[in-house]
Amino acid sequence: MPPEPNAPPPAATRHPRHVHFLGICGYAVSGAAILAQEMGDRVTGSDDHAYPPVSDIVTAAGIQWENGHDPRNLDRWGVPDLVVVGNQVRPLNEEWLEAKRRGLPLSSEVEFFVSLTGSRLRLSVCGTHGKTTTSALLIHMLARCGMDPGFRLGSTSLDVGGSARLGSGPFVFEGDEYTTAPWDPRPKFLHMRPRAACVTRLEWDHPDVYPSPEAYRMPFVQLAETMPADGLLVLCGDDPDALALRAHAACPVAVYGEGEGADWRVTRQDDDGSVQRFRVDCRERAIPEVALTFPGRHNALNATAALALATFAGAPIEACVAACADFRGPARRFEILGTAGGVTVVDDYAHHPTEVWAAINAARARYGGARIIAVHTPHTYSRTLTLLEDYRRSFEEADVVVLGPIEAARERGQAATVSSADVAARIEGREVHLVGSSDEGVDLVLGLARPGDVVLVLSLGGFDKIARRIHAALSETGRG
């Protein structure tokens, strides 16, 4: 797919300039802004309702930015040479419309990243679930092998630091399927033009953009059809919809999963409370037993996808397997904050009903018979309403469920079409509590928790950092 006419030139031909970023406090956009600054560009930006930690990261980098979109920002620090627009910027955003009206050069965030990679090997991790964890582990593997990877993540890597890095070796993209920019409804991963990519799972999501499961599936079909002939498409064989992409692939396909037909077959899993161990039987090479810091069957599969992509990039399998044993992961992906007063607190990004189910089951695999208190805030009215019935299964392995208000996010200001009470009505056989705020949630959990419990927070937005607040409160009250 050719770049847009206004896309920035390749890194090798770039000259320092003034680049202005709209939506600068998104993880990916902030990463692009910091990379531009590191390459000598003068960087400014704006956002709307921005909050820590990314707002603090942008400020600490010395970048001038405004927490409010306004056409005047285009003159505040001088007229920019290029305006990079994040996908969280809505079509009626006045600052973006003014940039368009003036005819200023425009680029989406993902096209800006692609322009920096030149002819380097690009690897994309795509799919409904597990993208960030799989991408972060792939990056960690390549870094461990001394390959100096560049990357673009939707979170902060706790292993190599930051949400983006230029590097000099293979470039790893987290292949987001949400829209690219106000003028481009295509998913970002279709701009990445990877030589190798994986699809972890296909399950309908983002109903505000994709009105049906088939509409959601079609961009993935296009990805498979446009892969280069000398590339590789890695597909999860345990997910029928992901596996069905094999029929559309324009390149060789490698299948991973637990099924007998997998090229990379995961077998014999167990968890000793600190790592899970499993075998991967591969038709092409012998693989040592894997010890992975992250629990859960889905994370064993994520690690296997990362192994397949890393070896395609030329990384030695032994070093890649060794990297699994000390993988810290991306921020807020089953991030264990610690134990205070005998209560273990885990912070997780899960916001889709299936991700909630997987995270709770991973906690059950890691912590056995411990009482699990799951704290969840559903994300967006459109997703919650469309996937409401899926919540009947999400909390099967939890003992207590605490639901906060729906995080409206990009649907802020729209009429509420569904509530967390509707989610609660679909949870059977569990103790369920509704709270109206994070403060109320902290107080409730502190009253509920007892030694031996696991508090698992599941929320895209973090519910006002409730996991860290609960952990801190448990320590401050002398229970730590």
C-alpha positions in Angstrom: 0.0 0.0 0.0 1.6 3.3 -1.1 2.2 6.0 1.5 -0.2 9.0 1.6 0.9 12.0 -0.5 1.8 14.0 2.6 3.5 11.2 4.5 7.0 12.2 5.8 10.0 11.2 3.8 12.2 8.2 4.8 14.5 8.7 7.8 17.6 8.8 5.6 16.4 11.9 3.8 14.9 13.8 6.7 16.0 17.2 7.9 15.2 18.8 11.3 11.9 20.6 11.2 9.0 21.6 13.4 6.6 18.7 13.9 3.3 19.2 15.7 1.5 16.2 17.2 -2.3 16.1 17.8 -3.2 13.6 20.5 0.3 13.7 21.8 -0.5 12.0 25.1 -1.5 8.7 23.5 1.1 6.0 24.1 1.9 5.5 20.4 1.7 9.3 19.5 3.9 10.2 22.4 6.4 7.6 21.3 6.5 9.1 17.8 6.9 12.6 19.3 9.8 11.6 21.5 11.5 9.8 18.6 11.1 12.9 16.4 12.7 15.0 19.2 15.6 12.5 19.5 16.2 12.8 15.7 16.6 16.6 16.0 13.1 17.8 15.2 11.5 20.6 17.2 8.4 19.0 18.6 5.2 20.5 20.0 1.7 19.1 20.5 -1.7 19.1 22.0 -4.3 16.8 23.4 -7.6 16.9 25.1 -8.4 15.7 28.7 -4.8 14.2 28.9 -3.7 12.5 32.1 -0.7 10.7 33.6 1.4 8.7 33.1 1.8 9.7 29.5 1.2 13.4 30.0 4.0 13.4 32.6 6.3 11.5 30.2 5.7 14.1 27.5 6.3 17.0 29.9 9.4 15.4 31.3 10.8 15.1 27.7 10.8 18.9 27.5 8.1 19.0 24.8 5.8 22.0 24.7 2.2 21.0 24.5 -1.3 22.2 25.4 -3.9 20.1 27.2 -6.7 21.3 24.9 -7.1 21.2 21.1 -7.4 24.7 19.7 -6.7 26.1 16.2 -4.5 28.6 17.9 -2.0 25.9 18.8 -1.0 25.9 15.1 0.6 29.3 15.7 1.4 29.1 19.4 5.0 27.9 18.7 5.2 28.9 15.1 3.5 27.2 12.1 4.6 23.6 12.0 6.3 22.0 8.9 4.3 18.8 9.6 1.2 17.9 11.6 1.0 14.3 12.8 -2.5 13.2 13.8 -3.3 10.5 16.3 -6.3 8.3 15.7 -8.0 9.5 18.9 -8.5 12.8 17.1 -12.1 13.0 16.1 -13.3 14.2 12.6 -14.8 17.4 14.0 -11.7 18.3 16.0 -11.2 22.1 15.2 -7.4 22.0 15.4 -7.1 19.2 12.8 -9.8 20.9 10.6 -7.8 24.1 10.7 -4.6 22.3 9.7 -6.4 20.8 6.8 -7.9 24.1 5.8 -4.5 25.7 5.8 -3.1 22.9 3.6 -0.4 22.0 6.2 1.4 18.7 5.5 -0.4 15.9 7.4 0.6 12.4 8.4 -1.1 9.8 10.6 0.9 8.5 13.5 1.4 5.1 12.0 2.6 6.5 8.7 5.1 8.7 10.5 6.5 5.6 12.2 6.6 3.6 8.9 8.5 6.5 7.3 11.2 6.1 10.0 11.9 2.4 9.2 13.0 2.8 5.6 13.9 -0.6 4.2 14.3 -2.4 7.5 12.6 -5.7 8.3 9.1 -4.9 9.7 7.2 -7.3 11.9 3.6 -6.8 12.9 1.7 -8.4 15.7 -2.1 -8.2 15.0 -5.3 -9.7 16.3 -8.0 -8.9 18.8 -6.2 -10.0 21.9 -2.6 -10.2 23.1 -1.0 -7.8 20.7 0.8 -5.7 23.3 2.2 -8.6 25.3 3.2 -10.6 22.2 4.9 -7.5 20.7 6.7 -6.6 24.0 8.0 -10.2 24.3 9.2 -10.2 20.7 11.0 -6.9 21.3 12.6 -8.4 24.5 13.7 -11.5 22.6 15.3 -9.5 19.8 17.0 -7.1 22.2 18.4 -10.1 24.2 19.9 -11.4 21.0 21.7 -8.1 20.4 19.6 -7.2 17.3 18.8 -3.6 18.5 15.1 -3.7 17.6 13.0 -0.6 17.0 9.4 -0.7 18.0 6.0 1.0 18.3 3.8 -0.2 21.2 0.5 0.8 22.7 2.0 0.7 26.1 5.3 1.1 27.9 7.7 -1.8 27.8 9.0 -2.6 31.3 12.0 -4.5 29.7 13.4 -2.1 27.2 11.6 1.1 28.3 9.2 3.5 26.6 6.5 3.0 24.0 8.7 3.5 21.0 12.4 3.3 20.0 14.1 3.8 16.7 16.8 1.2 17.0 18.7 -0.1 14.0 17.5 -3.7 13.6 14.1 -5.2 12.9 11.2 -2.9 13.7 8.2 -4.4 15.6 4.8 -2.9 15.3 1.9 -3.5 17.5 -0.7 -3.9 14.7 -3.7 -2.0 16.0 -6.9 -2.6 14.1 -8.6 0.7 15.1 -8.9 3.6 12.6 -5.8 5.4 11.3 -6.8 9.0 11.3 -9.8 11.3 10.9 -9.5 11.1 7.1 -8.6 7.4 7.0 -11.0 4.7 8.5 -8.7 1.9 7.6 -7.0 0.0 10.5 -3.4 1.1 11.2 -2.0 -2.4 10.6 -2.7 -2.1 6.8 -0.2 0.8 6.6 2.7 -1.1 8.2 3.5 -3.4 5.2 5.3 -6.0 7.3 7.4 -8.8 5.9 6.2 -11.1 8.7 3.1 -10.8 10.8 1.0 -12.8 13.2 -2.7 -12.8 14.0 -3.3 -13.9 17.6 -7.1 -14.2 17.5 -10.1 -12.8 15.6 -13.1 -11.9 17.7 -15.5 -9.0 16.9 -14.5 -5.8 18.6 -14.8 -2.0 18.1 -18.4 -2.1 17.0 -18.3 1.7 16.7 -16.1 1.2 13.6 -17.0 -2.4 12.5 -20.8 -2.9 12.4 -20.5 -6.7 12.0 -18.1 -9.6 12.6 -17.5 -9.8 8.9 -16.7 -6.1 8.6 -14.1 -6.6 11.4 -12.6 -9.7 9.6 -12.2 -8.1 6.2 -9.1 -6.0 7.0 -7.3 -9.1 8.3 -8.2 -10.8 5.0 -6.6 -7.8 3.2 -3.5 -8.2 5.4 -3.2 -11.8 4.4 -3.7 -11.1 0.7 -1.1 -8.3 0.7 1.8 -10.1 2.5 5.0 -10.3 0.4 5.7 -13.7 -1.2 8.9 -14.1 0.7 7.3 -13.2 4.0 5.5 -15.2 6.7 2.1 -15.1 8.2 1.8 -16.7 11.7 -1.7 -17.8 12.7 -3.2 -19.1 15.9 -4.6 -22.5 14.9 -6.7 -22.7 18.1 -8.9 -19.9 16.8 -10.9 -20.9 13.7 -11.4 -17.4 12.4 -7.7 -16.6 12.6 -6.8 -20.0 11.0 -9.2 -19.3 8.1 -6.9 -16.5 7.0 -4.5 -19.2 5.7 -6.7 -19.5 2.6 -6.1 -15.9 1.7 -2.3 -15.7 2.5 0.0 -14.6 -0.3 3.0 -16.0 1.6 4.0 -19.1 3.6 2.0 -19.7 6.8 3.1 -21.0 10.1 0.4 -22.2 12.5 0.8 -22.3 16.3 -1.5 -23.7 19.0 -2.3 -26.7 21.0 -3.9 -28.7 18.1 -2.1 -31.6 16.5 -1.9 -29.9 13.2 0.1 -26.9 14.5 3.6 -26.2 13.1 4.5 -24.8 16.6 2.5 -27.0 19.0 2.2 -26.0 22.7 2.1 -29.0 25.1 2.5 -29.9 28.8 1.7 -26.7 30.7 2.1 -26.2 34.4 2.6 -23.2 36.7 4.7 -23.3 39.9 3.5 -19.9 41.2 6.3 -17.9 39.7 6.6 -19.1 36.1 4.6 -21.4 33.8 6.5 -24.1 31.9 5.5 -25.6 28.6 7.0 -27.4 25.6 6.8 -26.2 22.0 7.1 -29.0 19.4 8.3 -27.4 16.2 8.6 -29.2 12.8 11.6 -27.2 11.8 13.8 -27.0 15.0 14.2 -28.3 18.5 13.1 -25.9 21.1 14.1 -26.0 24.8 11.4 -26.1 27.5 10.0 -22.6 27.9 9.7 -21.0 31.4 7.5 -17.9 31.0 6.9 -15.3 33.7 3.3 -14.6 32.6 0.6 -17.1 33.5 -2.2 -18.5 31.5 -2.7 -20.6 28.4 -3.2 -17.5 26.2 0.2 -16.2 27.3 1.9 -19.5 26.4 0.3 -19.1 22.9 1.4 -15.4 22.8 5.0 -16.5 23.6 4.9 -19.1 20.9 3.8 -16.5 18.3 6.7 -14.3 19.4 9.2 -17.2 19.0 8.0 -17.8 15.5 8.4 -14.2 14.5 11.8 -13.8 16.2 13.3 -16.9 14.5 12.0 -15.6 11.2 14.0 -12.4 11.9 17.1 -14.6 12.5 17.2 -14.7 16.3 18.7 -17.8 17.9 15.9 -19.9 19.5 17.9 -20.6 22.7 18.3 -16.9 23.5 14.7 -16.2 22.7 13.5 -19.0 25.0 15.8 -17.6 27.7 14.3 -14.2 27.4 10.9 -15.6 28.4 12.1 -16.4 31.8 12.8 -12.8 32.9 10.2 -11.0 30.8 8.6 -8.2 32.7 6.1 -7.3 30.1 4.4 -4.1 29.1 2.9 -1.9 31.7 -0.5 -3.1 33.1 -0.5 -6.5 31.4 -0.8 -8.8 34.4 1.5 -6.5 36.2 2.0 -7.8 39.7 2.3 -4.7 42.0 3.2 -6.7 45.1 1.7 -8.2 48.2 0.7 -6.2 51.2 -1.0 -7.6 54.3 -1.0 -11.0 52.5 -3.1 -9.5 49.7 -1.6 -9.7 46.2 -2.5 -6.8 43.8 -2.4 -7.3 40.0 -3.0 -4.6 37.5 -4.3 -5.6 34.0 -5.5 -3.8 30.9 -8.3 -6.3 30.0 -11.4 -4.5 28.8 -13.0 -6.9 26.3 -15.1 -9.7 27.9 -12.9 -12.4 26.5 -9.8 -10.6 27.8 -11.4 -10.4 31.3 -12.1 -14.1 31.2 -8.5 -14.9 30.1 -6.9 -12.7 32.8 -9.0 -14.2 35.6 -8.2 -17.7 34.4 -4.5 -16.8 34.3 -4.8 -15.6 37.9 -6.5 -18.9 38.8 -3.6 -20.8 37.1 -1.0 -18.8 39.0 -2.6 -18.5 42.4 -4.6 -21.7 42.7 -7.3 -21.7 45.3 -6.8 -18.1 46.4 -9.9 -15.9 46.6 -9.9 -13.7 43.6 -11.5 -10.2 43.8 -11.9 -9.0 40.2 -12.3 -5.2 39.8 -13.5 -4.2 36.4 -14.7 -1.2 34.5 -16.3 -1.9 31.1 -15.0 0.1 28.2 -17.3 2.3 26.0 -21.0 2.0 25.7 -20.9 0.6 22.2 -18.6 -2.3 23.1 -20.4 -3.1 26.4 -23.8 -3.1 24.8 -22.7 -5.1 21.7 -20.8 -7.7 23.8 -23.1 -7.7 26.9 -24.1 -11.3 26.8 -20.4 -12.4 26.6 -20.0 -11.1 30.2 -22.0 -14.2 31.4 -18.8 -16.2 31.0 -16.1 -13.6 31.9 -16.1 -14.0 35.7 -16.4 -17.8 36.0 -13.2 -18.1 37.9 -13.6 -15.0 40.1 -15.0 -15.2 43.7 -15.9 -11.6 44.1 -16.7 -9.0 41.4 -16.5 -5.2 41.8 -17.8 -3.2 38.8 -17.1 0.5 38.4 -18.8 2.8 35.9 -18.4 2.3 32.2 -15.3 4.2 30.9 -16.9 6.3 28.1 -13.5 7.2 26.6 -13.9 8.4 23.0 -17.7 8.2 23.5 -17.6 10.8 26.3 -20.6 13.1 26.0 -22.8 10.5 24.3 -25.9 9.2 25.8 -25.4 6.1 28.0 -27.1 3.2 26.2 -26.0 0.6 28.8 -24.6 0.5 32.4 -22.4 -1.6 34.6 -25.7 -2.7 36.3 -26.5 -4.4 33.1 -23.2 -6.3 33.2 -23.8 -7.2 36.9 -27.2 -8.7 36.0 -25.4 -11.2 33.8 -23.0 -12.5 36.4 -24.4 -15.5 38.2 -23.2 -17.4 41.2 -20.7 -14.7 42.3 -20.7 -12.0 44.9 -21.1 -8.8 42.9 -20.7 -5.1 44.0 -21.4 -1.9 42.0 -19.4 1.2 42.9 -19.9 4.7 41.6 -16.3 5.9 41.8 -12.8 4.7 42.3 -12.7 6.2 45.8 -15.7 4.0 46.6 -14.0 1.1 45.0 -10.8 1.5 47.1 -12.8 1.6 50.3 -14.9 -1.4 49.3 -11.9 -3.6 48.4 -10.0 -2.6 51.5 -13.0 -3.8 53.5 -13.4 -7.0 51.5 -9.8 -8.1 51.2 -8.2 -10.5 53.6 -4.8 -12.3 53.7 -4.4 -14.8 50.9 -6.6 -12.9 48.5 -5.7 -11.7 45.0 -7.1 -8.4 43.9 -7.1 -8.3 40.1 -7.9 -4.9 38.4 -9.2 -5.2 34.9 -9.6 -1.8 33.1 -8.3 -0.2 30.0 -8.1 3.2 31.7 -6.9 1.9 35.1 -10.0 3.3 36.9 -8.0 6.2 38.3 -5.0 4.1 39.2 -7.1 2.0 41.6 -4.7 -0.9 41.6 -1.8 1.1 42.9 -4.0 3.0 45.3 -5.3 -0.3 46.8 -1.8 -1.6 47.1 -0.5 1.6 48.7 -3.5 1.7 51.1 -2.9 -1.9 52.2 0.7 -1.0 53.0 -0.1 2.3 54.7 -2.7 0.8 57.0 0.0 -1.5 58.5 -1.2 -4.5 56.7 1.9 -4.7 54.6 
